[in-house]
Amino acid sequence: MDSILNFNKHFKADGLDPNGNPQHIWYTSMVGNPPELGGTTVINAQIIPVSLDLRDSDGSPRYVNGQHLFYDVTPFIAPVLDSPVFQTTNYSSSNVPTQFTDAIQRAEYYIKMRPDWHTLLAPSVKTTRVMQLIRGTYEFALNDDGTCCAFVLVDDGAFYNALIIEDGIDNPVSMVDGSTIFGAAQLAGEITNKNITTFLLPSTFLYCCGNPAYCCSGGAHGVIYEVGDSTNRNLTRGYVLHWSPWISPGLFQEFQDVTSVSHEMAEIFNDPFTTDDGIHGITPWWLSPNGNCGDWMEVGDVVEGLPQTSYPITMPNGYTYHPQNVALMQWFESKSPSSALGGAYSYPNPNVLTSPSAPQLVNCGY
């Protein structure tokens, strides 16, 4: 496949594969160069800001209190750029300031890496795109001053149809025609298969099944696949991406500002291709303390909702950000002691997960 730079490894653990068959060796794929190689790898990270244009049933602009319902993403671009996801600060896994995702990788491979090993993101902001949504596919709440918006809830089908393609983020078609935000950005040359793409939204959350009561999804990552051609030896192109909202403070107890952005980026670094080949990124079945069950390396899902979900970091701009603590690869290995930095199973806060995953039956016996 023709996609972002990645390295493959494996670990050994007794467990069951997705079909319930015993398996002992599990294969991983992670962003960057191997830790034994050392040196700094830079991954370009384009940011596509997405504003929401909330329309009436007939497609005309919708007005409330005399104001057009337009949820502008612009105020949140600079704060995200200044966050620990894209800027450097101090972590216990590095003797020099580094970025959030690099610090996590270094904690995982601390005893195997060369001291100068780093994988860094180089962000660049691209053209702001506008997602039009028709009344009946969204709900909203106004700010205290009556302006749009405190947050917006969007039907997941309508959202993915507008953002990517008809089948959504996990099962895309292979062609783009510019009718979606992804397609338009790609045709404009603002997205490539060698980079990580962030679709940044204001406080936007998804509901499923046509019912806002079934809420809330606050981000997702995946890969868009396209057929190759003679310019790349006919290799399938994989576009690694995620969508994440800036989460306005006060909406959730543990989630705010870049919690979602950090969650999705950490999961991309640990499993960029979302187990799509049926081999890499698949883990023994696990059951996290928050009740989530899975068999893939979703390092953020293991921790979300637990006490101390976020890890407050004050950056030079004076803002205290809340990136999410995540599970380390060693948690999925179900082994003790952990080979990660300090014997940790979670990072940056090693006290969130203090013991490894316990072996589980398929679907955790549910």
N, C-alpha and C positions, 0 to 999 in steps of 0.2 A: 504494500500500500504506500501511496505517496502522501505523506502528512507531516506533522511536526516531529522534531527530533525526539526519540525515546529510546530507553534501554530496557532490556528484558532480563529478569532473574527468576528465581524460584525459592520456595521455602518448603520444609517438610512438616507435615502435621497430619495426624489421623483424623479423618472426617468423611462426610458423605458428599458426593457431587450433587448437582441439581436434580438428578434422577434417583438419588438414594443409593448409588453404588459407592462402595468404599474407595477412598482415594487417599494417597499419602503425599504426593508431590503436587504443588500448586504454583502456577506460573503468574508472574507479575509483569506489568508494563508501566513504566513511569516516565515522566517528562524529563528531558535533558540527556546528558552524557553519564556513563557509569561513574559511581563514586570513586572507584579505584583509579580512574583516569585523571582526576583532579582538574584544576583550572576552572575558569568561569564561562558558563554557557549563557547566552542571552537569547531569550525568546521574545519576539515582537508580540505585543498584546494590543490589538486595536480595540478601541472602545467606541461602540455605536450607540450614542444617546437616543432614546426613544420617548417622545412625548405622546400623550393620549388626547385625541380629539373625540369627545363624547357627543355623539350625534343623536338626533331624534329618529323616530321610527321610519320616516321617509328619507332619511339620509341627510337632512338639512341640519345646520348647526343648532345645538340645543342651548337654551338660555335658562338660567335660574337667577332670580334676583337681578335681572337685567344684564347678567354677565354670561358670556359664552363659556361653556364647560370645556375648558382646555387645561390639561394638567401638564405643565411645563417641566421638563427634566433639567433644564439649564442650571437652576440653583444648586443642583447636587453633583454636577460634574467635577468642579474643583475640589470639593471635600473628598470625593472618592479618589481623585488623583493624589491627594495629600495623605491618604490613609496608609496604614502598614502593609496593605496588599501591594502597593506600588512604590512606596518609599521605604527607606531603611531605618531600622532602629535596633536596639540591643536585645539579644536573646542569649540564653545560656548555651545554646548549641553552636555559637559562632564567636570567634575572638574579634570580629569586626562587625559593625552594624550591617544588617542584611534585611531582606524582605520576609514577610510572614511565611510564604510557601517554601522558600529556601530553608528557613529555620526548621520547619517541620521535617523536610527531607534529611537535613543534616542530623537531626535527632534520631531518625530511623537508622541511618547508616553511619552513626558516629564512630563505631569501632572499625569500620571497613573503609571509610572515605579517606582521601588525602586531605590534609588540613586546609588546602586552598580551594576545595571543591565547592562551587556555588552554581545555582541555576536561578537566574534573575529575569524578571519581566521588564520589558521596555515599552511602556504604554504610549499610545498615540491616539488622540481623539479625532474621530472622523465626523462626517456630516450627520447632523441631527436628523432623524427620521420621525415621521408622524404616523401613529397607528390610529386609524379611524374605527370607532366601534359604534354599532347601531343599538339604539335603545332596546332593551330586552336581553342584551348580552352583557350588561354590566350593572353594578350598583356603585354608589359613591357616598361619601360623607364630606360635607363642606368644612372648611376651617372655621374657627370661632368668629372670624370677621366676615363670614359669608362667602369667601372666595373659594375657588376650586384649587386643591382638594386636600382633605386630610388623608384620604386613601381612596383607592378604587378597587373593587372586586370585579373580576372578569371571568366569563365563561371560558373554560380551558380550550374548548374546540374553536371558538371564535378567535381566541388569542393566538393559538398556534397557526391557524389558517392565515392570519394577518402577518405573523412574525416570520414563519418559515415556509411551511407547505401544508397541503391538505391533510397529510397523515400525521403531522405533529413532529416532535423532536426526536422520537425514538425509532421511527420507521419512515424516513424520508424517501421521496422519489429521487431520481438521479439527475434531473434537469432543472434549471432555473430559468424563468422568463421575465424577471423583473417585477412581477406582480406582488411579491412579498417583500418585506423589509430586508430579509436576508438576500433575496435575489437582486434587489435594486442596489444594495451595497456591494455585492459581488460584481455585478456588471459595471459598477463605477470604479472598480479596481481597489476598493477599500477593504476587501476581505481576501485573504489567501489561505491556502491549505497548509502553509508552513507556520502559521501564527495561531494564537489563541484569541478568539473573538469574544468580547463581553458586550452583550446587549443590556445597557443600563437604563432602568426605568425609575420613575418616581415611585412612591409607596403603592405598589401594585401587587395584588395577590389573586390567585386563581381559585375558582370553585369548579366542581365537576358535576356531571350528570344533570346539567341545566338547573341546578338548585343551589342558590347562594348559601344555604345551610351547610352544604358539604364543602367547607372551606377550612384551611387555606393553604395553598401551595405558594411558597415564596421564593422560587428559583428552581432551576433544573440545568443539567449539563448533558451534552450529547454530541453526536457527530453527524454531519451531513455528508453523504457519499455521492460522488459523481463519477461517471465513467471517464477513463483516461483517453489519451490519444497519442499520436506519434511523438508529440513533444515531451512526453514523460514515459515513454516505452509502454504506453497503454495500461499503466498502473491505475488502479482505482484511487481517486483523490478523496482524502478524508479531511473535512473542515471541522476542527474541534472548536466548540463554542459553549457558551452558557448565557442564560438570561438571569438577571438578578435585580431586585429593587434596592434603592436607598430606602432604608426603613426609618421613618420619622420617629424620634424619641417619644415615648408615651403610649405607643400602640401595643407593645408587648413588654412583658417584664424583663425577659432575658435577651430579646432580639432588638437591635437598633443599629442605625447607620450602616456599617459594612458587614454585619453579621452574615447576611446572605451571600454577598460577593466573596467573602473569605471562605465560606463553606463550600461554594461551588468551585472556586479556584483550587482549594486544597484537594477536592475530590478529582479534579482534572489531573493534577500533578500525580496523584496516586493511581489513577486508572483512566487515562485520556480517552480510551476507545470503548469504555463502558461495557466490557465483556462481549463486544460484538462478534468476536471470532470464536466464542464458545470455549476459550481456553484462558486467555490472559485476564486477570482481574477477578476471576472466580475464586471464592474462598470456601472453607468448610462452613456449613450452616452456623449462624450465630444469632444469639438473642441478647440484645443490649439491655442495660438496666432501665432504659426508658420504654421497653416493650417492643421496640422495632426488631423485626426478624428479617434476615437476609442471607444471601450466599454470594455476595460480591463486595468489593472493597470500597464501600461507601463510608469513608472515614468521618464525614460530617454527620450522617444519619445516626451513627452509634451514640453520639453525644448530645444532639439537639434535644432540648427539653429537660436536660438534667440540671440540678443545681450547679451553678458556676459554668453554665453553657458558654458564656463569653469570657474573653480575656482582656480586660480594659488596658489600653495603651494610650498614653498621652503623647501626641506628636508635636513637632516644633511649631505647628500653627496654633497650638494651645488647646486643640480639641481632643477630648478623650474618646477614642474609638473602641468598638466592641467586636473585634474579630472573634471567630468561634474556636474554642478548643476542639481538637479532633482526636480520633483514635489513631494510634500508630499501627504500622503493619504488624508489629509484634503482638498486638492485642488479638488479631485474627489467627495467629499461629497457635494459640491456646497453650503456650509454654511458659514455664517459670524456671529461672528468672528471665526477664526480658533482656534482649541484647541491645536495646535502644539506650540512649544517653541516660545514665542514672537508673537503669532498670525500669524506665517509664513505659506505660501503656497509653498515655495520652500526652498531648503537648499543645500549647506551651505550658499549661498547668498539669503537672504529673499527678495531682491529687484527685482529678475528676474520675479517672479509671485506675484503680489500684491493683487489679487482678486481671488476668487474661480472660478471653471468651471461653465459656464452658462448651464442650462438644454438644451438638444438637442433632435431633432427628430432622428429616425433611420438613420444611415449613415450621420448624421448631415444635413439631408435634401438634400444631393447631389443627 
